[in-house]
Amino acid sequence: MKRRLFGFIMCCTILLSGSLHAQRYQAVVSPGASIQAAIESAPENPDKPYVILVKNGIYKEKVIINKPNIVLVGENRDSTRVIFAELSSKRTMKEYKGKPVGNGVIVLQDGADDCIISGITVYNNYGSTVEPTTAHQMAIFGTATRTIIINCNVWADGNDALSLWAKEDGMYYHADLSLRCPGVDFLCPRGWCYATRCSFYGDGRALIWHDGRGNYDKKLVITDSHFDSKSPVTLGRYHHDAQFFLINCTMTDKIIDHPIGYAYTDQVLDPCPWGQRVYMDNVKREGGNFEWMKNNLEKAKGSPKPKQINALWTFAGKWDPEAKIQSLWNVLAYPQTKTVK
């Protein structure tokens, strides 16, 4: 009788677990299976988030997201790893389903809007496994908009690790990322980008970059984040119209006395008619701040106060990524900290 009762309880537990599992995820990928196949199983144009759980393991594949509303959730950000070695100039896959595809371990195609990536290590290891180079080798590349990347390790052995380059009105939200790259410009958005509680570790010519062409209000906003490097490095640069905001950020003494400015002295790729626009508040560097790190928000358009600068402000109320995250917190939940050290 006890065995029958135990078996009944176990059966009910499994059924209940499976029911809850089905409610939370539309697909589950285990080691040995393909993340790409799970994406292909989604409707062509899902009108609500299609959530794919990626179980702990190493997935050696290039992942192309070509549909809107795809949510990739790793079981654990350090144990769920998508690793692929690809150099931009030598990539073998240049088309997917008849459309051009860019360099990257995870690539978001045109129209793959409202994508969320959470709880995954994404690593392009070309420079350490194929040939020793820091030339362009993206970890995540995209031309979609309203992209959310949170609670991830985004690593690359070369330039432009996290490159979101929507052609028109690109909006991107990043939180709780570890960004690591020995190359240059490894956070390099085009459009509007808000990043918070992120850790940057580099070893190249500059850590951050922005392209704000076409709209004076495009901006890269980084709050409550930390910058470090293996060797002395420039904090950031640009060679198109750009706008930077750094609020409540810390950095080590590896950040050198070189203001965020135009990238080149021997050529002009873009005249940048809006000029240098770099704004800071409460930035603290080990060993002392340089003059260009002083508080100057009053010089920005509208003279915003530090407490005004958040995701909603960054996107001028057109997009609320934090509300989207909250609506999916039952599948995205992860431990958070107020600041990254």
Secondary structure, DSSP 4 states (H G I P E B T S, - for coil): -HHHHHHHHHHHHHHHHHHHHHHH-SEEE-TTS-HHHHHHTS-SS-SS-EEEEE-SEEE-S-EEE-STTEEEEES-TTTEEEEE---GGG-S--EETTEE--SSSEEE-TT--S-EEES-EEEE-HHHHT-S--SS--SEEE--SSEEEES-EEEESSS-SEEE--SSS-EEEEES-EEEESSS-SB--BSEEEEES-EEEE-SSEEEE-B-TT-TT--EEEES-EEEESS-BEEEEESSS--EEEES-EE-TTB-S--SEES-SS--S---TT---EEEES-EETT---GGGS--GGGSTT---GGG-SHHHHTTTS--HHHHHHHTHHHH-----SS--
